[in-house]
Amino acid sequence: MRHFGHIAPQVRKRLFHREPQLFSADSPPRLLAAALGATLYSPATRPRLADDVLKQAARGVVSMVLCLEDSIDDGEVSGAEENLVRQFTDLLARSERDGAEPPLLFIRVRTPEQITDLTRRLGPAVALLSGFVLPKFTEERGVPFLEAVTAAEAASGRRLFAMPVLESPELLHLETRTETLAGISRTVDKYRDRVLALRLGVTDFCSAYGLRRPADLTAYDVQIVASVIADVVNRLGRADGTGFTVTGPVWEYFRHQERMFKPQLRRSPFLEEDAEPLRAALIEHDLDGLLREIALDRANGLLGKTCIHPSHVLPVHALSVVSHEEYSDARDILSPERDGGGVLRSAYTNKMNEVKPHRAWAERTLQRAEAFGVAQEDVGFVELLTAGLPA
């Protein structure tokens, strides 16, 4: 699979200076963590889940979470587990018969016991499973989950990753945050080879204070949430080799809401591409707020995003593509003759590139370029959005 693999090769050639790299569930963890992109969540109760998975893969989704936790009723868990086993078995049969390639698939569980039980029940279909999403992760609650993932991998012979969700009240509350973060850090560091990425449960953060951000505000406008994101990145997202990929929070909206503030999308990029109807559609479905939040995710050190609606996937991926200007700067900063440091004017002659301070940014930019590609010099996010829309 690859990002933008659902669009025609000749279109990709026109859009990309360097196309996104091919990857699979067996690719190196560093590439998979960067390539998660918009991770689409789906309740595990859906009766045509296998169809849904393949349909979304054909539309550009490369990672999905099939949820047994908050998205389903407590009384539905047993039936949802049975449905998951059936749907995975169906997916395996279709993969072997038709060559259908599902995205990276993860299961969000409620208890550690579900991990070993489901891995056993999946049988041969475990070959389609990439790992588990671990809810309300702290040191105390997280260790049993990670031990279960390790045991499931040993029993199945299948490499399995974990994606802890940071969403507990202990992480939000000021008096317990520092020690909770320290405990999480100790735990994920101990199981570093097992942890693919850390996910943020901002809806749970808001819930602890009876809050819900409206569609015209981002997670970063809710200060109590923004402070937690900052602290998580500070402790767990460092670029010194000790950090992890931290993914962006969910955007809850996908239908028009009454507006208090002006739309957040400038007209000019859309007018240049004769795409004013696309701008109107994005605003109508409140996706201008999503675009702003994705930009703020990137500025705050997050990569990828939890998504609950298919319409959110393409904006996340389009804004994850490395621009030609970013790529040019990153290559210049990392060129061998610059090992000693120094300052140079960018090839676009519009900024200073200071080699030592910007090195970590450049390394992360080239890592993102592997997963999402590098746009042609004259291609912006509007053209990437337009090209990726269903015909």
Contacts in CASP RR format, 6 or more apart in sequence:
PFRMAT RR
TARGET T0000
AUTHOR 0000-0000-0000
METHOD contacts of the structure
MODEL  1
MRHFGHIAPQVRKRLFHREPQLFSADSPPRLLAAALGATLYSPATRPRLA
DDVLKQAARGVVSMVLCLEDSIDDGEVSGAEENLVRQFTDLLARSERDGA
EPPLLFIRVRTPEQITDLTRRLGPAVALLSGFVLPKFTEERGVPFLEAVT
AAEAASGRRLFAMPVLESPELLHLETRTETLAGISRTVDKYRDRVLALRL
GVTDFCSAYGLRRPADLTAYDVQIVASVIADVVNRLGRADGTGFTVTGPV
WEYFRHQERMFKPQLRRSPFLEEDAEPLRAALIEHDLDGLLREIALDRAN
GLLGKTCIHPSHVLPVHALSVVSHEEYSDARDILSPERDGGGVLRSAYTN
KMNEVKPHRAWAERTLQRAEAFGVAQEDVGFVELLTAGLPA
1 22 0 8 1.000
1 23 0 8 1.000
1 24 0 8 1.000
1 57 0 8 1.000
1 62 0 8 1.000
1 101 0 8 1.000
1 103 0 8 1.000
2 19 0 8 1.000
2 20 0 8 1.000
2 21 0 8 1.000
2 22 0 8 1.000
2 23 0 8 1.000
2 62 0 8 1.000
3 20 0 8 1.000
3 35 0 8 1.000
3 37 0 8 1.000
3 60 0 8 1.000
3 62 0 8 1.000
3 317 0 8 1.000
3 320 0 8 1.000
3 371 0 8 1.000
3 372 0 8 1.000
3 373 0 8 1.000
4 12 0 8 1.000
4 15 0 8 1.000
4 16 0 8 1.000
4 19 0 8 1.000
4 20 0 8 1.000
4 60 0 8 1.000
4 317 0 8 1.000
4 384 0 8 1.000
4 387 0 8 1.000
4 388 0 8 1.000
5 12 0 8 1.000
5 20 0 8 1.000
5 60 0 8 1.000
6 58 0 8 1.000
6 59 0 8 1.000
6 60 0 8 1.000
6 388 0 8 1.000
7 387 0 8 1.000
7 388 0 8 1.000
11 387 0 8 1.000
12 19 0 8 1.000
13 19 0 8 1.000
14 376 0 8 1.000
14 379 0 8 1.000
15 375 0 8 1.000
15 376 0 8 1.000
15 379 0 8 1.000
15 383 0 8 1.000
15 384 0 8 1.000
15 387 0 8 1.000
16 321 0 8 1.000
16 373 0 8 1.000
16 374 0 8 1.000
16 375 0 8 1.000
16 376 0 8 1.000
16 379 0 8 1.000
17 324 0 8 1.000
17 327 0 8 1.000
17 373 0 8 1.000
17 374 0 8 1.000
17 375 0 8 1.000
17 376 0 8 1.000
17 377 0 8 1.000
18 327 0 8 1.000
18 369 0 8 1.000
18 373 0 8 1.000
18 374 0 8 1.000
19 373 0 8 1.000
20 370 0 8 1.000
20 371 0 8 1.000
20 372 0 8 1.000
20 373 0 8 1.000
21 31 0 8 1.000
21 370 0 8 1.000
21 371 0 8 1.000
21 373 0 8 1.000
23 31 0 8 1.000
23 32 0 8 1.000
23 35 0 8 1.000
23 371 0 8 1.000
25 32 0 8 1.000
25 104 0 8 1.000
25 130 0 8 1.000
25 159 0 8 1.000
26 159 0 8 1.000
27 35 0 8 1.000
29 161 0 8 1.000
29 193 0 8 1.000
29 196 0 8 1.000
30 367 0 8 1.000
31 367 0 8 1.000
31 370 0 8 1.000
31 371 0 8 1.000
32 104 0 8 1.000
32 130 0 8 1.000
32 161 0 8 1.000
32 196 0 8 1.000
33 196 0 8 1.000
33 197 0 8 1.000
33 244 0 8 1.000
33 245 0 8 1.000
33 303 0 8 1.000
34 245 0 8 1.000
34 303 0 8 1.000
34 367 0 8 1.000
34 368 0 8 1.000
34 370 0 8 1.000
34 371 0 8 1.000
35 62 0 8 1.000
35 63 0 8 1.000
35 370 0 8 1.000
35 371 0 8 1.000
35 372 0 8 1.000
36 62 0 8 1.000
36 63 0 8 1.000
36 104 0 8 1.000
36 196 0 8 1.000
36 197 0 8 1.000
36 245 0 8 1.000
36 247 0 8 1.000
36 303 0 8 1.000
36 304 0 8 1.000
37 62 0 8 1.000
37 63 0 8 1.000
37 247 0 8 1.000
37 303 0 8 1.000
37 304 0 8 1.000
37 305 0 8 1.000
37 316 0 8 1.000
37 317 0 8 1.000
37 320 0 8 1.000
37 371 0 8 1.000
37 372 0 8 1.000
38 61 0 8 1.000
38 63 0 8 1.000
38 304 0 8 1.000
38 305 0 8 1.000
38 307 0 8 1.000
38 312 0 8 1.000
38 313 0 8 1.000
38 314 0 8 1.000
38 315 0 8 1.000
38 316 0 8 1.000
38 317 0 8 1.000
39 63 0 8 1.000
39 64 0 8 1.000
39 65 0 8 1.000
39 106 0 8 1.000
39 199 0 8 1.000
39 247 0 8 1.000
39 304 0 8 1.000
39 305 0 8 1.000
39 306 0 8 1.000
39 307 0 8 1.000
40 56 0 8 1.000
40 61 0 8 1.000
40 63 0 8 1.000
40 64 0 8 1.000
40 65 0 8 1.000
40 307 0 8 1.000
40 308 0 8 1.000
40 310 0 8 1.000
40 312 0 8 1.000
40 313 0 8 1.000
41 64 0 8 1.000
41 65 0 8 1.000
41 67 0 8 1.000
41 71 0 8 1.000
41 108 0 8 1.000
41 250 0 8 1.000
41 306 0 8 1.000
41 307 0 8 1.000
41 308 0 8 1.000
42 49 0 8 1.000
42 52 0 8 1.000
42 53 0 8 1.000
42 64 0 8 1.000
42 65 0 8 1.000
42 66 0 8 1.000
42 67 0 8 1.000
42 71 0 8 1.000
43 66 0 8 1.000
43 67 0 8 1.000
43 71 0 8 1.000
43 72 0 8 1.000
43 80 0 8 1.000
44 66 0 8 1.000
44 67 0 8 1.000
44 68 0 8 1.000
44 71 0 8 1.000
44 72 0 8 1.000
44 80 0 8 1.000
44 81 0 8 1.000
44 83 0 8 1.000
44 84 0 8 1.000
44 107 0 8 1.000
45 72 0 8 1.000
45 76 0 8 1.000
45 79 0 8 1.000
45 80 0 8 1.000
45 83 0 8 1.000
46 52 0 8 1.000
46 83 0 8 1.000
47 83 0 8 1.000
49 66 0 8 1.000
49 83 0 8 1.000
49 84 0 8 1.000
49 87 0 8 1.000
50 87 0 8 1.000
50 88 0 8 1.000
50 90 0 8 1.000
50 91 0 8 1.000
50 94 0 8 1.000
53 64 0 8 1.000
53 87 0 8 1.000
53 91 0 8 1.000
53 102 0 8 1.000
53 103 0 8 1.000
53 105 0 8 1.000
54 91 0 8 1.000
54 94 0 8 1.000
54 100 0 8 1.000
54 102 0 8 1.000
56 64 0 8 1.000
56 103 0 8 1.000
56 310 0 8 1.000
56 313 0 8 1.000
57 100 0 8 1.000
57 101 0 8 1.000
57 102 0 8 1.000
57 103 0 8 1.000
59 310 0 8 1.000
59 313 0 8 1.000
59 390 0 8 1.000
60 313 0 8 1.000
60 314 0 8 1.000
60 317 0 8 1.000
61 103 0 8 1.000
61 310 0 8 1.000
61 313 0 8 1.000
62 103 0 8 1.000
62 104 0 8 1.000
63 103 0 8 1.000
63 104 0 8 1.000
63 105 0 8 1.000
63 106 0 8 1.000
63 130 0 8 1.000
64 102 0 8 1.000
64 103 0 8 1.000
64 104 0 8 1.000
64 105 0 8 1.000
64 106 0 8 1.000
65 106 0 8 1.000
65 107 0 8 1.000
65 108 0 8 1.000
65 133 0 8 1.000
65 306 0 8 1.000
66 84 0 8 1.000
66 87 0 8 1.000
66 105 0 8 1.000
66 106 0 8 1.000
66 107 0 8 1.000
66 108 0 8 1.000
67 107 0 8 1.000
67 108 0 8 1.000
67 133 0 8 1.000
68 77 0 8 1.000
68 80 0 8 1.000
68 81 0 8 1.000
68 84 0 8 1.000
68 107 0 8 1.000
68 108 0 8 1.000
68 109 0 8 1.000
68 110 0 8 1.000
68 114 0 8 1.000
69 108 0 8 1.000
69 109 0 8 1.000
69 110 0 8 1.000
69 135 0 8 1.000
70 135 0 8 1.000
71 108 0 8 1.000
72 80 0 8 1.000
77 110 0 8 1.000
81 114 0 8 1.000
81 117 0 8 1.000
81 118 0 8 1.000
81 121 0 8 1.000
84 107 0 8 1.000
84 118 0 8 1.000
85 118 0 8 1.000
85 121 0 8 1.000
85 122 0 8 1.000
85 125 0 8 1.000
88 105 0 8 1.000
88 122 0 8 1.000
88 125 0 8 1.000
88 126 0 8 1.000
88 128 0 8 1.000
88 129 0 8 1.000
89 122 0 8 1.000
89 125 0 8 1.000
91 100 0 8 1.000
91 102 0 8 1.000
91 125 0 8 1.000
91 128 0 8 1.000
92 124 0 8 1.000
92 125 0 8 1.000
92 127 0 8 1.000
92 128 0 8 1.000
94 100 0 8 1.000
95 101 0 8 1.000
95 102 0 8 1.000
95 128 0 8 1.000
102 128 0 8 1.000
104 130 0 8 1.000
105 128 0 8 1.000
105 129 0 8 1.000
105 130 0 8 1.000
105 131 0 8 1.000
106 129 0 8 1.000
106 130 0 8 1.000
106 131 0 8 1.000
106 132 0 8 1.000
106 133 0 8 1.000
106 161 0 8 1.000
106 163 0 8 1.000
107 114 0 8 1.000
107 118 0 8 1.000
107 129 0 8 1.000
107 131 0 8 1.000
107 132 0 8 1.000
107 133 0 8 1.000
108 132 0 8 1.000
108 133 0 8 1.000
108 135 0 8 1.000
108 165 0 8 1.000
109 115 0 8 1.000
109 118 0 8 1.000
109 132 0 8 1.000
109 133 0 8 1.000
109 134 0 8 1.000
109 135 0 8 1.000
109 145 0 8 1.000
110 135 0 8 1.000
112 144 0 8 1.000
112 145 0 8 1.000
112 147 0 8 1.000
112 148 0 8 1.000
113 148 0 8 1.000
115 132 0 8 1.000
115 145 0 8 1.000
115 148 0 8 1.000
115 149 0 8 1.000
115 151 0 8 1.000
115 152 0 8 1.000
116 148 0 8 1.000
116 151 0 8 1.000
116 152 0 8 1.000
116 155 0 8 1.000
119 126 0 8 1.000
119 129 0 8 1.000
119 152 0 8 1.000
119 155 0 8 1.000
119 156 0 8 1.000
119 158 0 8 1.000
119 160 0 8 1.000
120 155 0 8 1.000
120 156 0 8 1.000
122 129 0 8 1.000
122 156 0 8 1.000
123 156 0 8 1.000
126 156 0 8 1.000
126 158 0 8 1.000
127 158 0 8 1.000
129 158 0 8 1.000
129 160 0 8 1.000
130 160 0 8 1.000
130 161 0 8 1.000
131 149 0 8 1.000
131 160 0 8 1.000
131 161 0 8 1.000
131 162 0 8 1.000
131 163 0 8 1.000
131 196 0 8 1.000
132 145 0 8 1.000
132 149 0 8 1.000
132 152 0 8 1.000
132 160 0 8 1.000
132 161 0 8 1.000
132 162 0 8 1.000
132 163 0 8 1.000
133 162 0 8 1.000
133 163 0 8 1.000
133 164 0 8 1.000
133 165 0 8 1.000
133 199 0 8 1.000
134 142 0 8 1.000
134 145 0 8 1.000
134 146 0 8 1.000
134 149 0 8 1.000
134 162 0 8 1.000
134 163 0 8 1.000
134 164 0 8 1.000
134 165 0 8 1.000
135 165 0 8 1.000
135 167 0 8 1.000
136 165 0 8 1.000
136 167 0 8 1.000
136 168 0 8 1.000
136 204 0 8 1.000
137 145 0 8 1.000
137 164 0 8 1.000
137 165 0 8 1.000
137 166 0 8 1.000
137 167 0 8 1.000
137 168 0 8 1.000
137 184 0 8 1.000
138 168 0 8 1.000
138 170 0 8 1.000
138 171 0 8 1.000
138 180 0 8 1.000
138 183 0 8 1.000
138 184 0 8 1.000
139 180 0 8 1.000
139 183 0 8 1.000
139 184 0 8 1.000
139 186 0 8 1.000
139 187 0 8 1.000
141 168 0 8 1.000
142 164 0 8 1.000
142 187 0 8 1.000
143 187 0 8 1.000
145 162 0 8 1.000
145 164 0 8 1.000
146 162 0 8 1.000
146 187 0 8 1.000
146 191 0 8 1.000
146 194 0 8 1.000
146 195 0 8 1.000
149 160 0 8 1.000
149 161 0 8 1.000
149 162 0 8 1.000
149 194 0 8 1.000
150 191 0 8 1.000
150 194 0 8 1.000
152 160 0 8 1.000
153 159 0 8 1.000
153 160 0 8 1.000
160 194 0 8 1.000
161 194 0 8 1.000
161 195 0 8 1.000
161 196 0 8 1.000
162 191 0 8 1.000
162 194 0 8 1.000
162 195 0 8 1.000
162 196 0 8 1.000
163 195 0 8 1.000
163 196 0 8 1.000
163 197 0 8 1.000
163 198 0 8 1.000
163 199 0 8 1.000
164 184 0 8 1.000
164 188 0 8 1.000
164 195 0 8 1.000
164 198 0 8 1.000
164 199 0 8 1.000
165 199 0 8 1.000
165 200 0 8 1.000
165 201 0 8 1.000
166 184 0 8 1.000
166 198 0 8 1.000
166 199 0 8 1.000
166 200 0 8 1.000
166 201 0 8 1.000
166 232 0 8 1.000
167 200 0 8 1.000
167 201 0 8 1.000
167 202 0 8 1.000
167 203 0 8 1.000
167 204 0 8 1.000
167 205 0 8 1.000
168 180 0 8 1.000
168 204 0 8 1.000
169 204 0 8 1.000
169 208 0 8 1.000
170 176 0 8 1.000
170 177 0 8 1.000
170 180 0 8 1.000
171 177 0 8 1.000
171 180 0 8 1.000
171 181 0 8 1.000
171 184 0 8 1.000
171 205 0 8 1.000
171 228 0 8 1.000
171 232 0 8 1.000
172 205 0 8 1.000
172 208 0 8 1.000
172 209 0 8 1.000
172 224 0 8 1.000
172 228 0 8 1.000
173 208 0 8 1.000
177 228 0 8 1.000
177 231 0 8 1.000
181 231 0 8 1.000
181 232 0 8 1.000
181 235 0 8 1.000
181 236 0 8 1.000
182 235 0 8 1.000
184 235 0 8 1.000
184 236 0 8 1.000
185 235 0 8 1.000
185 236 0 8 1.000
188 195 0 8 1.000
188 198 0 8 1.000
188 236 0 8 1.000
188 244 0 8 1.000
189 242 0 8 1.000
195 244 0 8 1.000
196 245 0 8 1.000
197 244 0 8 1.000
197 245 0 8 1.000
197 246 0 8 1.000
197 247 0 8 1.000
198 232 0 8 1.000
198 236 0 8 1.000
198 244 0 8 1.000
198 245 0 8 1.000
198 246 0 8 1.000
198 247 0 8 1.000
199 246 0 8 1.000
199 247 0 8 1.000
199 248 0 8 1.000
199 306 0 8 1.000
200 228 0 8 1.000
200 229 0 8 1.000
200 232 0 8 1.000
200 246 0 8 1.000
200 247 0 8 1.000
200 248 0 8 1.000
200 249 0 8 1.000
200 302 0 8 1.000
200 306 0 8 1.000
201 249 0 8 1.000
201 250 0 8 1.000
201 306 0 8 1.000
202 219 0 8 1.000
202 225 0 8 1.000
202 229 0 8 1.000
202 249 0 8 1.000
202 250 0 8 1.000
203 249 0 8 1.000
203 250 0 8 1.000
203 252 0 8 1.000
205 224 0 8 1.000
205 225 0 8 1.000
205 228 0 8 1.000
206 212 0 8 1.000
206 213 0 8 1.000
206 222 0 8 1.000
206 225 0 8 1.000
209 224 0 8 1.000
211 222 0 8 1.000
211 224 0 8 1.000
211 225 0 8 1.000
212 252 0 8 1.000
213 219 0 8 1.000
213 221 0 8 1.000
213 222 0 8 1.000
213 225 0 8 1.000
213 252 0 8 1.000
214 257 0 8 1.000
214 260 0 8 1.000
215 252 0 8 1.000
215 253 0 8 1.000
215 257 0 8 1.000
215 259 0 8 1.000
215 286 0 8 1.000
215 289 0 8 1.000
216 257 0 8 1.000
216 259 0 8 1.000
216 260 0 8 1.000
216 261 0 8 1.000
216 264 0 8 1.000
216 286 0 8 1.000
216 289 0 8 1.000
218 289 0 8 1.000
218 292 0 8 1.000
218 293 0 8 1.000
218 296 0 8 1.000
219 225 0 8 1.000
219 226 0 8 1.000
219 229 0 8 1.000
219 249 0 8 1.000
219 293 0 8 1.000
219 296 0 8 1.000
220 226 0 8 1.000
220 229 0 8 1.000
220 293 0 8 1.000
220 296 0 8 1.000
220 300 0 8 1.000
225 249 0 8 1.000
229 249 0 8 1.000
229 300 0 8 1.000
229 302 0 8 1.000
230 300 0 8 1.000
232 246 0 8 1.000
233 246 0 8 1.000
233 300 0 8 1.000
233 301 0 8 1.000
233 302 0 8 1.000
236 243 0 8 1.000
236 244 0 8 1.000
236 246 0 8 1.000
237 243 0 8 1.000
237 244 0 8 1.000
237 245 0 8 1.000
237 246 0 8 1.000
237 301 0 8 1.000
239 360 0 8 1.000
239 361 0 8 1.000
239 363 0 8 1.000
239 364 0 8 1.000
240 360 0 8 1.000
245 303 0 8 1.000
246 301 0 8 1.000
246 302 0 8 1.000
246 303 0 8 1.000
247 302 0 8 1.000
247 303 0 8 1.000
247 304 0 8 1.000
247 305 0 8 1.000
247 306 0 8 1.000
248 297 0 8 1.000
248 302 0 8 1.000
248 303 0 8 1.000
248 304 0 8 1.000
248 305 0 8 1.000
248 306 0 8 1.000
249 293 0 8 1.000
249 297 0 8 1.000
249 305 0 8 1.000
249 306 0 8 1.000
250 305 0 8 1.000
250 306 0 8 1.000
250 307 0 8 1.000
250 308 0 8 1.000
251 289 0 8 1.000
251 290 0 8 1.000
251 293 0 8 1.000
251 305 0 8 1.000
251 307 0 8 1.000
251 308 0 8 1.000
251 312 0 8 1.000
252 308 0 8 1.000
253 285 0 8 1.000
253 286 0 8 1.000
253 290 0 8 1.000
254 285 0 8 1.000
254 286 0 8 1.000
254 287 0 8 1.000
254 308 0 8 1.000
254 309 0 8 1.000
254 311 0 8 1.000
254 312 0 8 1.000
255 285 0 8 1.000
255 286 0 8 1.000
256 284 0 8 1.000
256 285 0 8 1.000
256 286 0 8 1.000
257 286 0 8 1.000
263 283 0 8 1.000
263 288 0 8 1.000
264 288 0 8 1.000
264 289 0 8 1.000
264 291 0 8 1.000
264 292 0 8 1.000
265 279 0 8 1.000
265 282 0 8 1.000
265 283 0 8 1.000
265 288 0 8 1.000
265 291 0 8 1.000
267 276 0 8 1.000
267 279 0 8 1.000
269 380 0 8 1.000
269 381 0 8 1.000
269 382 0 8 1.000
270 276 0 8 1.000
270 278 0 8 1.000
270 279 0 8 1.000
270 382 0 8 1.000
272 382 0 8 1.000
273 382 0 8 1.000
273 383 0 8 1.000
273 386 0 8 1.000
275 382 0 8 1.000
275 385 0 8 1.000
275 386 0 8 1.000
278 382 0 8 1.000
278 385 0 8 1.000
278 386 0 8 1.000
278 389 0 8 1.000
281 287 0 8 1.000
282 288 0 8 1.000
282 291 0 8 1.000
282 315 0 8 1.000
285 311 0 8 1.000
287 311 0 8 1.000
287 312 0 8 1.000
287 315 0 8 1.000
290 312 0 8 1.000
290 315 0 8 1.000
291 315 0 8 1.000
291 319 0 8 1.000
294 305 0 8 1.000
294 315 0 8 1.000
294 316 0 8 1.000
294 319 0 8 1.000
295 319 0 8 1.000
297 303 0 8 1.000
297 304 0 8 1.000
297 305 0 8 1.000
298 319 0 8 1.000
303 320 0 8 1.000
303 368 0 8 1.000
304 316 0 8 1.000
304 320 0 8 1.000
305 312 0 8 1.000
305 316 0 8 1.000
307 313 0 8 1.000
307 316 0 8 1.000
314 385 0 8 1.000
314 388 0 8 1.000
314 389 0 8 1.000
315 385 0 8 1.000
317 372 0 8 1.000
317 384 0 8 1.000
318 381 0 8 1.000
318 384 0 8 1.000
318 385 0 8 1.000
318 388 0 8 1.000
319 381 0 8 1.000
320 368 0 8 1.000
320 371 0 8 1.000
320 372 0 8 1.000
321 372 0 8 1.000
321 373 0 8 1.000
321 374 0 8 1.000
321 375 0 8 1.000
321 381 0 8 1.000
321 384 0 8 1.000
322 330 0 8 1.000
322 365 0 8 1.000
322 366 0 8 1.000
322 368 0 8 1.000
322 369 0 8 1.000
322 372 0 8 1.000
322 373 0 8 1.000
322 374 0 8 1.000
322 375 0 8 1.000
323 374 0 8 1.000
323 375 0 8 1.000
323 380 0 8 1.000
324 374 0 8 1.000
324 375 0 8 1.000
324 376 0 8 1.000
324 377 0 8 1.000
324 379 0 8 1.000
325 346 0 8 1.000
325 348 0 8 1.000
326 365 0 8 1.000
327 365 0 8 1.000
327 366 0 8 1.000
327 369 0 8 1.000
327 374 0 8 1.000
328 346 0 8 1.000
328 347 0 8 1.000
328 348 0 8 1.000
329 346 0 8 1.000
329 347 0 8 1.000
329 348 0 8 1.000
329 351 0 8 1.000
329 353 0 8 1.000
329 358 0 8 1.000
329 362 0 8 1.000
329 365 0 8 1.000
330 361 0 8 1.000
330 362 0 8 1.000
330 363 0 8 1.000
330 365 0 8 1.000
330 366 0 8 1.000
330 369 0 8 1.000
331 362 0 8 1.000
331 366 0 8 1.000
332 338 0 8 1.000
332 344 0 8 1.000
332 346 0 8 1.000
332 347 0 8 1.000
332 353 0 8 1.000
333 353 0 8 1.000
333 355 0 8 1.000
333 358 0 8 1.000
333 359 0 8 1.000
333 361 0 8 1.000
333 362 0 8 1.000
334 359 0 8 1.000
334 362 0 8 1.000
334 363 0 8 1.000
334 366 0 8 1.000
338 344 0 8 1.000
338 355 0 8 1.000
340 355 0 8 1.000
340 356 0 8 1.000
341 355 0 8 1.000
341 356 0 8 1.000
342 354 0 8 1.000
342 355 0 8 1.000
342 356 0 8 1.000
343 352 0 8 1.000
343 353 0 8 1.000
343 354 0 8 1.000
343 355 0 8 1.000
344 352 0 8 1.000
344 353 0 8 1.000
344 355 0 8 1.000
345 351 0 8 1.000
345 352 0 8 1.000
345 353 0 8 1.000
346 352 0 8 1.000
346 353 0 8 1.000
375 384 0 8 1.000
END
